[in-house]
Amino acid sequence: MSSIEAPYILGIAEKPQAARRLAFALDEKNKPQNKRLKNVPVYICERDGKKIVIAPAVGHLFTLTSIGKTWNYPVLDYEWVPSHVANKNARTKNFVDVFKSLAKGADDVIIMTDFDREGEVIGYLILKYLIGKDNAGRMKFSTLTRRDIITAYDQREKSLDMGFLNSGLIRHYIDWLYGINYSRALSLAFKRVSGRFKTISIGRVQGPTLGSVVEHDTKIKFFVPVPYWTIESKVVLKSKNFKAVYEKDKLMTQKEALQVVKDCSSLTGKITNISEEPNYLYPFPPFNLGTLQRDSYRHFKFSPTKTLETAEKL
């Protein structure tokens, strides 16, 4: 399938758009060659006298699945399989085939995925199951600017970040084990009670989140409001209005509140102390994906998917 002359360095990018930007940054003439293998965009660039072939994934090309076909629990045996094998609707087969083909002509491999846990896992699984290696060079960059990409290439590590990798793998294992076992337990429990089978899905995050929602809803439903009173006074000082508040935040009876108002209504206030202190306005912290999606929907009515796809193109 591959018509690219060997040998070359094979770069593993996380997505097609990232592969394109990596190739344009790394090619010394800023004109990488673009080929399509099984409709997958592959970029060929030259740097330091070496040919670099950058091929993209589309996020995760592999997923966890159980070993064996019995529908019981607990399920403790699992394996990584290509996503298109586990899910016939996954459009990842061509990407898997391209990496397998390109691996034959590669004399070196560099992981160019996002420098985070998921990026490390994506690159490692491609490396292990499609290329047949356990380790490779690693570019570390936080932005897809030309300067950062070139620096990451020139200063690339000789191996994967094992901390990120192990952390990412463990999260996948825990998510999968938690999700499949609790889902099967709930589904079988529902069948025992109702006599009907129904798949009930629950996950490591989904379960506690739904529990918190139910708990909060229950508190609202059974909440008994307790009335209280607050006292504020308008103070005029040198033609300027100020608000003064009573020393107690809440008064629990109307009688007490009215008595305070009565006692103070004919009095003249006296300023006993004036203090000043600086007030710092700090910038908001950078967005993470969740806060970005929430604010995008609030201001522009963007769906979470649209926000994610837009951010990935930046």
LINFEN-V942712 format. One record per backbone hydrogen bond with DSSP energy under -0.5 kcal/mol. CO is the residue of the C=O (numbers start at 1). NH is the residue of the N-H. If there is no record, write none. Layout:
CO/NH, CO/NH
This chain:
3/5, 8/10, 8/107, 8/108, 9/11, 9/53, 10/110, 11/13, 11/55, 12/112, 13/57, 14/59, 15/19, 16/20, 17/21, 18/22, 19/23, 20/24, 21/25, 22/26, 23/27, 27/30, 33/35, 33/44, 35/37, 35/42, 36/38, 37/40, 39/41, 40/37, 41/56, 42/35, 43/45, 43/54, 44/33, 45/52, 46/28, 47/50, 50/47, 51/9, 52/45, 52/54, 53/11, 53/55, 54/43, 55/13, 61/83, 63/81, 65/79, 66/68, 70/72, 74/76, 76/78, 77/67, 79/65, 81/63, 82/85, 82/86, 83/87, 87/90, 90/92, 92/96, 93/97, 94/98, 95/99, 96/100, 97/101, 98/102, 99/103, 100/104, 101/104, 102/105, 103/106, 105/7, 105/8, 108/10, 109/137, 110/12, 110/112, 111/139, 114/116, 116/120, 117/121, 118/122, 119/123, 120/124, 121/125, 122/126, 123/127, 124/128, 125/129, 126/130, 126/131, 127/132, 127/133, 137/111, 138/157, 139/141, 141/115, 145/149, 146/150, 147/151, 148/152, 149/153, 150/154, 151/155, 153/156, 157/138, 160/162, 161/165, 162/166, 163/167, 164/168, 165/169, 166/170, 167/171, 168/172, 169/173, 170/174, 171/175, 172/176, 173/177, 174/178, 175/179, 176/180, 177/181, 178/182, 179/183, 180/184, 181/185, 182/186, 183/187, 183/200, 184/188, 185/189, 186/190, 187/191, 188/192, 189/193, 190/194, 191/195, 198/200, 199/201, 203/207, 204/208, 205/209, 206/210, 207/211, 208/212, 209/213, 210/214, 211/215, 212/216, 213/217, 214/218, 215/219, 216/220, 217/221, 218/222, 220/223, 223/225, 225/227, 229/251, 231/246, 233/235, 233/244, 235/237, 235/242, 237/240, 240/237, 242/235, 242/244, 244/233, 247/249, 251/229, 253/257, 254/258, 255/259, 256/260, 257/261, 258/262, 259/263, 260/264, 261/265, 264/267, 267/269, 270/272, 278/280, 280/282, 288/292, 289/293, 290/294, 291/295, 292/296, 293/297, 294/298, 295/299, 296/300, 296/302, 297/301, 303/307, 304/308, 305/309, 306/310, 307/311, 308/312, 309/313, 310/313, 310/314, 311/314
